[in-house]
Amino acid sequence: MQEDAGVHALPIAIEYGGREITITPTVVETERGLVLCDVGPDGAVDGLRTHLRSLGYELADVWLVVLTHHDGDHVGGLAELLEHVDAVVATHRDEAPYVSGERDPVKGDGDRYSPVDVDIELVDGVRISTLAGPMEVVATPGHAPGHVSLYFPTGNLLVAGDALVADGDEGTDGEHERSEREPLAGPKPQFTPDMDRAIESVGALAALEIDHTLCYHGGYVDQGSDRIREIREQLRE
């Protein structure tokens, strides 16, 4: 898989919701240590540790965790991770109440992960200095109230979270099937409470200069702005 210098995808196969899925957290190198973008569900920490060691790091090198949104498959393992690392937790201000336990997750059956305090509440346009250049927070609500994606203008790389996916359609029986369409696609309607806002968010991403995309579900895709514009037009039909 192609990677920008200092940005590493961490694909992990894990049991979640009664089935095995592959998730793709991302780690970004900075002068201070590592920024981890999303954690994964409960049980993901061992996989994170293995990946980081292969890169020459340990869990303790993570100083900042940036959460794209509060869904359990992104945040469920955070409490366990914080048992091993003294990291700052950051997410969009509209996601913070769900992560901290002030509100129940938008999706789910009431069985939630362990709440965790949020140290920094992010807003659109915030930039974090990394060895891959600035990492810019891009507000992409719709899949979740305060969903964010992360954009690296130096390398024209987008870490999309769940604003875009690359793992094909998910059928009603819960089984993943590879889509016949282009590998990069819009957010899945069945998991996106506010599809109108999600489509607007795809439009916001289409305005950026993107050459390649890293999706939490589907991993790295060698596609960017042109394909995202196509997705926006398809979703508007």
C-alpha positions as CSV (number, residue, x, y, z in Angstrom):
1,M,0.0,0.0,0.0
2,Q,1.3,3.5,-0.8
3,E,1.7,5.7,2.2
4,D,2.7,9.3,2.6
5,A,5.8,9.8,4.7
6,G,4.8,9.9,8.3
7,V,1.2,8.6,7.8
8,H,0.6,4.9,8.3
9,A,-2.6,2.8,7.9
10,L,-3.1,0.1,10.6
11,P,-5.6,-2.5,9.2
12,I,-6.9,-4.7,11.9
13,A,-9.3,-7.7,11.5
14,I,-11.5,-7.9,14.6
15,E,-14.8,-9.3,15.8
16,Y,-17.4,-6.7,16.1
17,G,-21.2,-6.9,16.3
18,G,-21.1,-10.7,16.0
19,R,-19.0,-10.8,12.8
20,E,-15.4,-10.1,11.7
21,I,-14.7,-6.8,10.1
22,T,-11.5,-5.1,9.0
23,I,-10.9,-1.6,10.4
24,T,-8.2,0.9,9.5
25,P,-7.1,3.3,12.2
26,T,-4.3,5.7,11.1
27,V,-1.2,6.8,12.9
28,V,0.7,10.0,12.1
29,E,4.2,10.8,13.2
30,T,5.0,14.2,14.8
31,E,8.0,15.7,16.5
32,R,6.3,15.0,19.8
33,G,5.4,11.4,19.1
34,L,2.4,9.7,17.4
35,V,-1.1,10.9,16.7
36,L,-3.6,8.1,16.5
37,C,-6.7,8.7,14.4
38,D,-9.4,6.4,15.7
39,V,-8.8,3.4,18.0
40,G,-11.2,0.7,17.0
41,P,-13.7,-1.3,19.1
42,D,-13.0,-3.1,22.3
43,G,-10.2,-5.6,21.7
44,A,-8.3,-3.5,19.1
45,V,-5.4,-2.5,21.3
46,D,-3.4,-5.6,20.8
47,G,-3.6,-5.1,17.0
48,L,-2.5,-1.5,17.4
49,R,0.4,-2.5,19.6
50,T,1.6,-5.0,17.0
51,H,1.4,-2.5,14.1
52,L,3.2,0.2,16.1
53,R,6.0,-2.2,17.0
54,S,6.5,-3.1,13.3
55,L,7.0,0.7,12.7
56,G,9.5,0.9,15.6
57,Y,7.1,2.5,18.1
58,E,5.3,1.4,21.3
59,L,1.8,2.3,22.5
60,A,3.4,4.8,24.9
61,D,4.6,6.9,21.9
62,V,0.9,7.9,21.3
63,W,0.5,11.4,22.7
64,L,-2.8,12.4,21.0
65,V,-5.9,10.4,20.0
66,V,-8.1,12.1,17.4
67,L,-11.6,10.6,17.0
68,T,-13.4,11.1,13.7
69,H,-16.7,10.4,15.5
70,H,-18.2,8.5,18.5
71,D,-19.4,5.2,16.9
72,G,-18.3,2.1,18.9
73,D,-16.2,0.6,16.2
74,H,-14.0,3.7,16.3
75,V,-14.1,4.5,20.0
76,G,-14.9,1.3,21.9
77,G,-11.2,0.5,22.6
78,L,-10.3,3.9,23.8
79,A,-10.7,3.3,27.6
80,E,-8.4,0.2,27.3
81,L,-5.9,2.2,25.3
82,L,-5.7,4.9,28.0
83,E,-4.8,2.2,30.5
84,H,-1.5,1.9,28.7
85,V,-0.8,5.5,27.5
86,D,-1.1,9.0,28.9
87,A,-2.7,10.5,25.7
88,V,-4.7,13.6,25.1
89,V,-8.2,12.8,23.6
90,A,-9.6,15.1,20.9
91,T,-12.8,15.1,18.9
92,H,-15.3,17.5,17.4
93,R,-17.2,19.5,20.0
94,D,-20.5,17.9,18.7
95,E,-19.1,14.4,19.3
96,A,-17.7,15.1,22.8
97,P,-20.9,14.5,24.8
98,Y,-21.3,11.0,23.3
99,V,-17.7,10.0,24.0
100,S,-17.8,11.3,27.5
101,G,-21.1,9.6,28.4
102,E,-23.2,12.7,28.7
103,R,-25.3,11.4,25.8
104,D,-26.0,7.9,24.6
105,P,-24.6,7.0,21.1
106,V,-26.8,7.9,18.2
107,K,-26.6,4.4,16.9
108,G,-26.7,1.2,18.9
109,D,-29.1,-0.6,21.2
110,G,-28.3,1.2,24.4
111,D,-25.2,-1.0,25.2
112,R,-22.4,1.5,25.0
113,Y,-18.6,1.5,25.5
114,S,-16.9,2.9,28.6
115,P,-17.1,6.7,28.6
116,V,-13.9,8.6,28.3
117,D,-13.2,12.3,29.1
118,V,-12.5,14.5,26.0
119,D,-9.6,16.9,26.6
120,I,-9.8,19.0,23.4
121,E,-12.9,19.9,21.4
122,L,-12.1,20.4,17.8
123,V,-13.7,22.6,15.2
124,D,-13.5,22.8,11.4
125,G,-10.2,24.2,10.2
126,V,-8.0,23.3,13.2
127,R,-4.5,22.2,12.1
128,I,-2.1,19.9,13.9
129,S,1.6,19.9,13.0
130,T,2.9,16.6,11.8
131,L,6.0,15.2,9.9
132,A,3.6,14.8,6.9
133,G,2.8,18.5,7.0
134,P,-0.3,20.1,8.6
135,M,-3.2,17.8,9.4
136,E,-6.3,19.8,8.9
137,V,-9.7,19.0,10.6
138,V,-12.5,19.1,8.0
139,A,-16.0,19.0,9.4
140,T,-18.0,16.3,7.6
141,P,-21.2,15.8,9.6
142,G,-24.0,13.4,8.6
143,H,-22.7,10.0,9.4
144,A,-22.5,11.4,13.0
145,P,-23.4,14.9,14.3
146,G,-19.8,16.1,14.5
147,H,-18.0,13.7,12.2
148,V,-14.6,15.0,11.0
149,S,-12.2,13.9,8.3
150,L,-8.5,14.8,8.3
151,Y,-6.7,16.4,5.3
152,F,-3.0,16.5,4.6
153,P,-2.6,19.3,1.9
154,T,1.1,18.7,1.6
155,G,0.5,15.2,0.2
156,N,-3.1,15.7,-1.0
157,L,-4.1,12.8,1.3
158,L,-7.5,12.5,2.9
159,V,-8.2,10.3,6.0
160,A,-11.9,10.1,5.5
161,G,-13.2,8.3,8.6
162,D,-16.7,7.1,7.5
163,A,-17.5,10.1,5.3
164,L,-16.4,7.8,2.5
165,V,-16.0,4.1,2.4
166,A,-14.0,1.6,0.2
167,D,-15.2,-1.8,1.3
168,G,-18.2,-2.3,-1.0
169,D,-21.8,-2.4,0.0
170,E,-23.0,-4.1,3.2
171,G,-26.1,-6.2,2.6
172,T,-29.1,-6.5,4.9
173,D,-27.7,-9.8,6.3
174,G,-24.6,-7.9,7.6
175,E,-22.2,-9.6,5.3
176,H,-19.7,-7.5,3.3
177,E,-19.6,-8.0,-0.4
178,R,-17.2,-6.3,-2.8
179,S,-19.1,-3.7,-4.8
180,E,-19.1,-3.8,-8.6
181,R,-18.8,0.0,-8.5
182,E,-15.7,2.1,-8.1
183,P,-13.9,1.2,-4.9
184,L,-14.4,4.6,-3.3
185,A,-18.0,5.3,-2.4
186,G,-20.2,7.6,-0.3
187,P,-21.2,6.9,3.2
188,K,-23.6,3.9,3.8
189,P,-27.2,5.2,4.1
190,Q,-28.1,2.4,6.6
191,F,-25.5,3.7,9.0
192,T,-25.9,7.5,8.3
193,P,-28.7,9.2,10.3
194,D,-28.5,12.5,8.3
195,M,-27.8,11.6,4.7
196,D,-28.6,15.1,3.5
197,R,-25.8,16.5,5.6
198,A,-23.5,13.7,4.7
199,I,-24.0,14.5,1.0
200,E,-23.1,18.1,1.7
201,S,-20.0,16.9,3.5
202,V,-19.0,14.9,0.4
203,G,-19.4,18.1,-1.5
204,A,-17.0,19.8,0.9
205,L,-14.4,17.1,0.4
206,A,-14.9,17.4,-3.4
207,A,-13.6,21.0,-3.2
208,L,-10.3,19.9,-1.8
209,E,-7.2,18.8,-3.8
210,I,-7.1,15.1,-3.0
211,D,-5.0,12.5,-4.9
212,H,-5.6,9.5,-2.6
213,T,-7.9,8.5,0.2
214,L,-7.6,6.4,3.4
215,C,-11.0,5.1,4.5
216,Y,-11.6,3.5,7.9
217,H,-13.7,0.8,6.2
218,G,-11.7,-0.3,3.1
219,G,-8.3,1.2,3.7
220,Y,-6.2,3.0,1.1
221,V,-7.6,3.9,-2.3
222,D,-5.6,5.5,-5.1
223,Q,-8.5,7.9,-5.9
224,G,-9.3,11.4,-4.9
225,S,-11.1,14.6,-6.0
226,D,-12.3,13.4,-9.4
227,R,-14.0,10.3,-7.9
228,I,-15.3,12.3,-4.9
229,R,-17.0,14.7,-7.3
230,E,-18.6,11.7,-9.1
231,I,-19.9,10.4,-5.8
232,R,-21.4,13.8,-4.9
233,E,-23.3,13.9,-8.2
234,Q,-24.5,10.3,-7.8
235,L,-25.8,11.0,-4.3
236,R,-27.6,14.1,-5.5
237,E,-29.6,12.2,-8.1
